[in-house]
């Protein structure tokens, strides 16, 4: 799970495997496969960086430092 922050600064732990889309509208809106939507402070690029960091930590794999969106 990745740690994100809602607009009121509360922490949101999100299972990234259920993410279907990430949009900047201008706030970042994350839509899950079950059609639930979450708004967070992080940019889409920051969300992607968190996902990559999670995979590095869990799977101990070498992923590129920069992630292109």
OpenMM code with the backbone's topology and positions (N, CA, C; nanometers):
from openmm import Vec3, app, unit

residues = "UNK UNK UNK UNK UNK UNK UNK UNK UNK UNK UNK UNK UNK UNK UNK UNK UNK UNK UNK UNK UNK UNK UNK UNK UNK UNK UNK UNK UNK UNK UNK UNK UNK UNK UNK UNK UNK UNK UNK UNK UNK UNK UNK UNK UNK UNK UNK UNK UNK UNK UNK UNK UNK UNK UNK UNK UNK UNK UNK UNK UNK UNK UNK UNK UNK UNK UNK UNK UNK".split()
positions = [
    Vec3(0.0852, -0.1185, 0.0000),
    Vec3(0.0000, 0.0000, 0.0000),
    Vec3(0.0888, 0.1237, 0.0000),
    Vec3(0.0365, 0.2287, -0.0590),
    Vec3(0.1105, 0.3544, -0.0622),
    Vec3(0.0381, 0.4561, 0.0253),
    Vec3(0.1153, 0.5489, 0.0798),
    Vec3(0.0606, 0.6506, 0.1688),
    Vec3(0.0413, 0.7806, 0.0919),
    Vec3(-0.0828, 0.8279, 0.0893),
    Vec3(-0.1156, 0.9541, 0.0254),
    Vec3(-0.1829, 1.0443, 0.1279),
    Vec3(-0.2063, 1.1693, 0.0890),
    Vec3(-0.2688, 1.2645, 0.1811),
    Vec3(-0.3915, 1.3269, 0.1162),
    Vec3(-0.5017, 1.3232, 0.1902),
    Vec3(-0.6242, 1.3886, 0.1425),
    Vec3(-0.6048, 1.5394, 0.1501),
    Vec3(-0.6986, 1.6139, 0.0963),
    Vec3(-0.6868, 1.7595, 0.0952),
    Vec3(-0.6871, 1.8189, 0.2362),
    Vec3(-0.7444, 1.7484, 0.3344),
    Vec3(-0.7454, 1.7970, 0.4729),
    Vec3(-0.6250, 1.7466, 0.5521),
    Vec3(-0.5246, 1.6912, 0.4820),
    Vec3(-0.3994, 1.6410, 0.5385),
    Vec3(-0.4113, 1.5068, 0.6110),
    Vec3(-0.5291, 1.4442, 0.6114),
    Vec3(-0.5374, 1.3115, 0.6718),
    Vec3(-0.4701, 1.2102, 0.5786),
    Vec3(-0.4194, 1.1050, 0.6389),
    Vec3(-0.3448, 1.0039, 0.5632),
    Vec3(-0.4412, 0.9049, 0.5004),
    Vec3(-0.4125, 0.8694, 0.3770),
    Vec3(-0.4904, 0.7713, 0.3031),
    Vec3(-0.3952, 0.6613, 0.2586),
    Vec3(-0.4180, 0.5394, 0.3058),
    Vec3(-0.3387, 0.4251, 0.2622),
    Vec3(-0.4160, 0.3587, 0.1493),
    Vec3(-0.3526, 0.3470, 0.0329),
    Vec3(-0.4223, 0.3004, -0.0858),
    Vec3(-0.3503, 0.1806, -0.1465),
    Vec3(-0.4266, 0.0781, -0.1800),
    Vec3(-0.3711, -0.0378, -0.2483),
    Vec3(-0.3556, 0.0004, -0.3951),
    Vec3(-0.2341, 0.0191, -0.4378),
    Vec3(-0.2076, 0.0699, -0.5723),
    Vec3(-0.2467, -0.0286, -0.6814),
    Vec3(-0.2646, -0.1540, -0.6470),
    Vec3(-0.3014, -0.2541, -0.7476),
    Vec3(-0.4443, -0.2377, -0.7969),
    Vec3(-0.5226, -0.1561, -0.7278),
    Vec3(-0.6615, -0.1338, -0.7678),
    Vec3(-0.6796, -0.0013, -0.8420),
    Vec3(-0.5709, 0.0680, -0.8697),
    Vec3(-0.5808, 0.1956, -0.9403),
    Vec3(-0.6077, 0.1702, -1.0881),
    Vec3(-0.7106, 0.2376, -1.1382),
    Vec3(-0.7416, 0.2294, -1.2813),
    Vec3(-0.6911, 0.3536, -1.3536),
    Vec3(-0.7183, 0.4714, -1.2966),
    Vec3(-0.6703, 0.5958, -1.3582),
    Vec3(-0.6235, 0.6930, -1.2507),
    Vec3(-0.5300, 0.7795, -1.2916),
    Vec3(-0.4836, 0.8905, -1.2077),
    Vec3(-0.4925, 1.0147, -1.2951),
    Vec3(-0.5700, 1.1140, -1.2511),
    Vec3(-0.5906, 1.2345, -1.3303),
    Vec3(-0.5602, 1.3587, -1.2476),
    Vec3(-0.5124, 1.4624, -1.3140),
    Vec3(-0.4921, 1.5930, -1.2507),
    Vec3(-0.6013, 1.6850, -1.3029),
    Vec3(-0.6985, 1.7204, -1.2160),
    Vec3(-0.8175, 1.7934, -1.2615),
    Vec3(-0.8496, 1.9218, -1.1862),
    Vec3(-0.7790, 2.0102, -1.1329),
    Vec3(-0.6356, 2.0138, -1.1128),
    Vec3(-0.5908, 1.9316, -0.9925),
    Vec3(-0.6830, 1.9030, -0.8967),
    Vec3(-0.6434, 1.8124, -0.7877),
    Vec3(-0.6282, 1.6726, -0.8457),
    Vec3(-0.5465, 1.5921, -0.7825),
    Vec3(-0.5250, 1.4563, -0.8311),
    Vec3(-0.6424, 1.3683, -0.7900),
    Vec3(-0.7081, 1.3099, -0.8896),
    Vec3(-0.8211, 1.2203, -0.8678),
    Vec3(-0.7778, 1.0803, -0.9082),
    Vec3(-0.7869, 0.9874, -0.8135),
    Vec3(-0.7506, 0.8483, -0.8386),
    Vec3(-0.8791, 0.7678, -0.8434),
    Vec3(-0.8996, 0.6979, -0.9548),
    Vec3(-1.0164, 0.6119, -0.9703),
    Vec3(-0.9709, 0.4673, -0.9605),
    Vec3(-1.0393, 0.3921, -0.8747),
    Vec3(-1.0063, 0.2509, -0.8565),
    Vec3(-1.0910, 0.1647, -0.9498),
    Vec3(-1.0558, 0.0385, -0.9596),
    Vec3(-1.1274, -0.0531, -1.0478),
    Vec3(-1.2720, -0.0743, -1.0045),
    Vec3(-1.3040, -0.0468, -0.8783),
    Vec3(-1.4422, -0.0588, -0.8311),
    Vec3(-1.5180, 0.0733, -0.8456),
    Vec3(-1.4589, 0.1690, -0.9190),
    Vec3(-1.5151, 0.3001, -0.9517),
    Vec3(-1.5160, 0.3989, -0.8348),
    Vec3(-1.4562, 0.3631, -0.7219),
    Vec3(-1.4420, 0.4605, -0.6137),
    Vec3(-1.3371, 0.5625, -0.6540),
    Vec3(-1.3580, 0.6860, -0.6121),
    Vec3(-1.2650, 0.7927, -0.6455),
    Vec3(-1.2089, 0.8539, -0.5176),
    Vec3(-1.0805, 0.8869, -0.5225),
    Vec3(-1.0141, 0.9515, -0.4103),
    Vec3(-0.9395, 1.0728, -0.4631),
    Vec3(-0.9427, 1.1799, -0.3862),
    Vec3(-0.8694, 1.3020, -0.4208),
    Vec3(-0.7543, 1.3134, -0.3229),
    Vec3(-0.6349, 1.3390, -0.3759),
    Vec3(-0.5184, 1.3515, -0.2878),
    Vec3(-0.4347, 1.4723, -0.3262),
    Vec3(-0.3479, 1.5133, -0.2338),
    Vec3(-0.2606, 1.6298, -0.2539),
    Vec3(-0.1454, 1.6008, -0.3488),
    Vec3(-0.0996, 1.4763, -0.3520),
    Vec3(0.0147, 1.4406, -0.4350),
    Vec3(-0.0204, 1.4531, -0.5831),
    Vec3(0.0794, 1.4883, -0.6627),
    Vec3(0.0607, 1.4950, -0.8075),
    Vec3(0.0614, 1.3531, -0.8642),
    Vec3(0.0123, 1.3352, -0.9865),
    Vec3(0.0208, 1.2019, -1.0470),
    Vec3(0.1646, 1.1483, -1.0507),
    Vec3(0.2606, 1.2354, -1.0773),
    Vec3(0.4015, 1.1931, -1.0799),
    Vec3(0.4461, 1.1447, -0.9420),
    Vec3(0.4044, 1.2116, -0.8364),
    Vec3(0.4408, 1.1707, -0.7014),
    Vec3(0.3758, 1.0372, -0.6648),
    Vec3(0.2532, 1.0149, -0.7105),
    Vec3(0.1861, 0.8869, -0.6861),
    Vec3(0.2646, 0.7754, -0.7546),
    Vec3(0.3045, 0.7984, -0.8789),
    Vec3(0.3834, 0.6989, -0.9516),
    Vec3(0.5161, 0.6710, -0.8810),
    Vec3(0.5812, 0.7753, -0.8304),
    Vec3(0.7068, 0.7578, -0.7574),
    Vec3(0.6847, 0.6716, -0.6331),
    Vec3(0.5730, 0.6915, -0.5653),
    Vec3(0.5430, 0.6097, -0.4469),
    Vec3(0.5231, 0.4630, -0.4850),
    Vec3(0.4572, 0.4393, -0.5985),
    Vec3(0.4351, 0.3021, -0.6443),
    Vec3(0.5686, 0.2350, -0.6776),
    Vec3(0.6554, 0.3078, -0.7465),
    Vec3(0.7867, 0.2535, -0.7817),
    Vec3(0.8676, 0.2247, -0.6554),
    Vec3(0.8655, 0.3165, -0.5599),
    Vec3(0.9389, 0.2967, -0.4341),
    Vec3(0.8847, 0.1748, -0.3592),
    Vec3(0.7545, 0.1564, -0.3609),
    Vec3(0.6947, 0.0402, -0.2955),
    Vec3(0.7445, -0.0893, -0.3602),
    Vec3(0.7457, -0.0920, -0.4927),
    Vec3(0.7928, -0.2123, -0.5630),
    Vec3(0.9405, -0.2383, -0.5362),
    Vec3(1.0196, -0.1330, -0.5309),
    Vec3(1.1616, -0.1504, -0.4975),
    Vec3(1.1761, -0.2140, -0.3595),
    Vec3(1.0986, -0.1660, -0.2650),
    Vec3(1.1077, -0.2132, -0.1267),
    Vec3(1.0611, -0.3583, -0.1140),
    Vec3(0.9494, -0.3906, -0.1748),
    Vec3(0.8906, -0.5233, -0.1597),
    Vec3(0.9609, -0.6289, -0.2434),
    Vec3(0.9893, -0.5981, -0.3687),
    Vec3(1.0420, -0.6987, -0.4603),
    Vec3(1.1931, -0.6907, -0.4787),
    Vec3(1.2565, -0.5891, -0.4212),
    Vec3(1.4011, -0.5722, -0.4318),
    Vec3(1.4477, -0.5777, -0.5770),
    Vec3(1.3794, -0.5010, -0.6610),
    Vec3(1.4155, -0.4977, -0.8023),
    Vec3(1.4701, -0.3608, -0.8381),
    Vec3(1.5496, -0.3571, -0.9425),
    Vec3(1.6048, -0.2308, -0.9898),
    Vec3(1.5104, -0.1703, -1.0918),
    Vec3(1.4431, -0.0637, -1.0518),
    Vec3(1.3569, 0.0099, -1.1420),
    Vec3(1.4227, 0.1447, -1.1697),
    Vec3(1.3926, 0.2066, -1.2812),
    Vec3(1.4538, 0.3362, -1.3114),
    Vec3(1.4225, 0.4387, -1.2041),
    Vec3(1.5151, 0.5293, -1.1826),
    Vec3(1.4946, 0.6345, -1.0810),
    Vec3(1.3810, 0.7263, -1.1196),
    Vec3(1.3742, 0.7653, -1.2455),
    Vec3(1.2694, 0.8559, -1.2914),
    Vec3(1.1603, 0.7733, -1.3607),
    Vec3(1.0370, 0.8128, -1.3364),
    Vec3(0.9251, 0.7450, -1.3986),
    Vec3(0.8544, 0.8450, -1.4894),
    Vec3(0.8419, 0.8107, -1.6173),
    Vec3(0.7714, 0.8967, -1.7114),
    Vec3(0.6234, 0.8645, -1.7080),
    Vec3(0.5431, 0.9688, -1.7068),
    Vec3(0.3975, 0.9490, -1.7067),
    Vec3(0.3430, 0.9863, -1.8425),
] * unit.nanometer
topology = app.Topology()
chain = topology.addChain("A")
for resn in residues:
    res = topology.addResidue(resn, chain)
    for name in ("N", "CA", "C"):
        topology.addAtom(name, app.Element.getBySymbol(name[0]), res)
